[in-house]
């Protein structure tokens, strides 16, 4: 069974040691949990002022190993962000990411709206994380707030062609956004399962029943999170083979073609 991890990282995390984060280590972990391909972002591009170094490393890693798909970071507060977006487009990336709260930016402002409109014009989904670490575990040097549900709703409404892949969202955030959006808006959001509680809690099971499995995709957040967690969530649910495959890679493929 093919399984695409939409939520992985290379590079050093600035607030704690997460072990080796080279492409070789990432692909080894992918093989261990049965992941056949991964969408990869670079932590230095998210946390450093200069995103170019991390993005360049992503492109190089993707060229060396076809299982890795680069998801470069675009910071709309930088004057050359449109050039970075054009470069991403030339590399044939499946999506770009922008994490406004991690960049110290307002989650919804003119810069974010311009970026989303430019991505919509290029038919590129935009990925963003609700958080990368739990607020209770963060270092004092990491003041970033979580991406709030109201911001996701405003961003999806900012342009009719915007598509968002939201990672690290829990049940509460997903429900607030989904049930506060129109069906058309909700259809343009894909959620990864990395932060949703699985068995013995019923959060993932309930979301699949109330929202539908078409809105979810497989993601782990490794190396910041253990990849086995997301695999176990699906293994412990009574999913049909078809539903499991949709979450593993089918919904992502459909979303990218929409």
C-alpha positions in Angstrom: 0.0 0.0 0.0 1.4 3.4 -0.9 1.5 5.9 1.9 2.4 9.6 1.5 3.5 11.6 4.5 2.5 15.2 3.9 4.2 16.5 7.0 8.0 15.9 7.5 11.0 18.1 8.1 14.7 18.4 7.4 17.1 20.7 9.3 17.8 21.6 12.9 15.0 22.5 15.2 16.2 25.6 17.2 14.5 24.8 20.5 15.5 21.2 21.3 17.5 18.3 20.0 15.4 16.1 17.7 18.3 14.0 16.6 19.7 13.7 13.1 17.5 15.3 10.4 19.4 14.5 7.2 17.6 13.2 4.1 19.2 9.7 4.7 17.7 9.6 8.2 14.3 10.7 7.0 14.1 8.1 4.3 15.3 5.4 6.7 12.4 6.3 9.1 10.0 6.4 6.1 11.0 2.9 5.2 10.6 1.7 8.8 6.9 2.8 9.0 6.0 1.9 5.4 5.9 5.4 4.0 6.6 5.5 0.2 6.9 9.2 -0.3 7.1 12.4 1.8 6.4 16.1 1.4 9.3 17.8 3.2 9.8 21.3 4.6 13.0 22.7 6.1 13.1 24.0 9.7 15.7 26.6 9.0 13.5 28.2 6.3 10.7 28.4 8.8 12.7 29.8 11.7 15.5 31.8 10.1 15.2 35.3 8.6 16.7 34.0 5.4 14.5 31.2 3.9 16.7 30.7 0.8 19.3 28.3 2.4 16.6 25.9 3.7 14.7 26.0 0.4 17.8 25.3 -1.6 18.6 22.3 0.6 15.1 21.0 0.0 15.4 21.2 -3.8 18.8 19.4 -3.6 17.4 16.6 -1.4 14.4 16.2 -3.7 16.6 16.0 -6.8 18.7 13.2 -5.2 15.8 11.1 -4.0 12.5 11.0 -5.9 10.6 9.9 -2.8 11.0 13.4 -1.3 8.9 16.3 -2.5 10.1 19.8 -1.6 7.6 22.1 0.1 9.5 25.4 0.3 8.8 28.2 2.7 7.5 31.6 1.3 7.6 34.6 3.6 5.3 37.3 2.3 7.0 40.0 4.5 10.2 39.6 2.4 10.4 41.9 -0.7 11.6 39.1 -2.9 8.9 36.6 -2.0 7.4 36.6 -5.5 10.8 35.5 -6.8 10.9 32.7 -4.3 7.5 31.6 -5.4 8.4 31.7 -9.1 11.5 29.5 -8.2 9.2 27.0 -6.4 7.0 26.9 -9.4 9.9 26.1 -11.7 10.9 23.2 -9.4 7.5 21.7 -9.8 6.8 21.6 -6.1 3.4 20.1 -5.0 2.8 23.0 -2.5 4.5 25.8 -0.7 4.2 26.6 3.0 3.8 29.8 5.0 3.5 29.8 8.8 2.6 33.4 9.7 2.6 33.0 13.4 6.1 31.3 13.3 7.4 34.1 11.1 6.0 36.7 13.6 3.4 37.9 11.1 -0.3 38.6 11.5 -2.1 35.4 10.5 -4.3 37.5 8.1 -3.1 40.7 6.5 -2.6 42.1 3.0 0.7 40.2 2.6 -0.9 36.8 3.4 -3.9 37.6 1.0 -1.5 38.5 -1.8 0.5 35.3 -1.3 -2.6 33.1 -1.3 -3.9 34.9 -4.4 -0.6 34.3 -6.2 -0.5 30.7 -5.2 -4.1 30.3 -6.4 -3.1 31.7 -9.7 -0.4 29.1 -10.0 -2.7 26.3 -8.8 -0.4 25.7 -5.8 -1.8 24.6 -2.4 -0.5 26.4 0.6 0.5 24.4 3.7 0.6 25.9 7.2 0.8 24.4 10.7 -1.4 25.3 13.6 1.6 24.7 15.8 4.8 22.7 15.7 5.1 22.3 19.5 2.5 22.1 22.3 2.3 25.5 24.1 3.0 23.6 27.4 6.3 22.3 26.1 7.7 25.4 24.4 10.9 27.2 25.4 10.5 30.8 26.5 12.5 31.8 23.4 9.6 30.4 21.2 6.8 33.0 21.6 4.8 31.9 18.5 1.0 31.7 19.0 -1.0 28.9 17.6 -2.7 29.6 14.2 -6.3 30.3 15.3 -9.4 28.8 13.7 -10.8 32.2 12.7 -7.7 32.9 10.7 -8.0 29.7 8.7 -11.6 30.6 7.9 -10.6 34.1 6.8 -7.7 32.8 4.7 -9.9 30.2 2.8 -12.4 33.0 2.1 -9.7 35.4 0.8 -9.8 34.0 -2.7 -12.0 31.4 -4.4 -9.1 29.4 -5.7 -7.1 29.1 -2.4 -6.4 25.5 -1.2 -5.0 25.0 2.2 -3.3 22.0 3.8 -3.4 22.5 7.5 -1.1 20.4 9.7 -0.9 19.8 13.5 -4.5 20.7 14.1 -6.5 19.1 16.9 -10.2 18.1 16.9 -11.3 21.5 18.3 -9.6 23.5 15.6 -10.8 21.2 12.8 -14.4 21.3 14.0 -14.4 25.1 14.5 -13.1 25.7 10.9 -15.1 23.0 9.2 -18.5 23.7 10.7 -17.9 27.4 10.5 -17.2 27.2 6.7 -19.4 26.7 3.7 -19.3 23.3 2.1 -17.4 24.8 -0.8 -14.8 26.4 1.5 -14.4 23.2 3.5 -13.7 21.3 0.3 -10.6 23.4 -0.2 -9.0 22.5 3.1 -7.2 19.2 3.7 -6.2 18.2 7.3 -3.3 16.0 8.3 -3.9 13.6 11.2 -0.6 14.2 13.1 -2.2 16.1 16.0 -5.6 14.4 16.3 -6.0 12.0 19.2 -6.6 8.4 18.1 -7.6 5.4 20.2 -8.3 5.1 23.0 -9.7 8.6 22.6 -12.4 8.8 19.8 -11.3 12.2 18.3 -10.1 10.8 14.9 -12.9 8.3 14.7 -15.5 11.0 15.4 -14.0 13.4 12.9 -14.0 10.7 10.2 -17.7 10.0 11.0 -18.9 13.6 11.1 -16.7 15.4 8.6 -15.9 12.4 6.3 -12.6 10.7 5.5 -12.2 12.7 2.3 -11.0 15.7 4.2 -8.0 14.0 5.9 -4.6 12.9 4.9 -1.6 11.1 6.4 1.0 13.1 8.2 3.5 12.5 11.0 5.4 15.7 11.7 8.7 13.7 12.0 11.2 14.3 13.4 9.4 16.6 15.8 6.9 13.7 16.4 7.2 10.0 16.3 6.0 8.6 13.0 4.6 5.5 14.6 1.9 7.5 16.3 0.1 8.4 13.1 0.4 4.9 11.8 -1.0 3.4 15.0 -4.0 5.8 14.9 -5.1 4.3 11.6 -4.2 0.7 12.5 -6.4 0.8 15.6 -9.4 2.1 13.8 -11.9 -0.1 12.1 -11.4 1.4 8.7 -12.2 -0.2 5.4 -9.3 -0.8 3.1 -10.7 1.9 0.8 -10.9 4.5 3.5 -7.5 3.6 4.8 -6.1 4.1 1.3 -7.9 7.4 0.8 -6.2 8.8 3.9 -2.9 7.2 3.1 -2.6 8.9 -0.3 -5.8 9.1 -2.2 -7.2 12.3 -0.8 -3.9 14.1 -1.2 -3.7 13.0 -4.9 -7.3 14.2 -5.5 -6.7 17.5 -3.6 -3.7 18.3 -5.7 -5.7 17.7 -8.9 -8.7 19.8 -7.9 
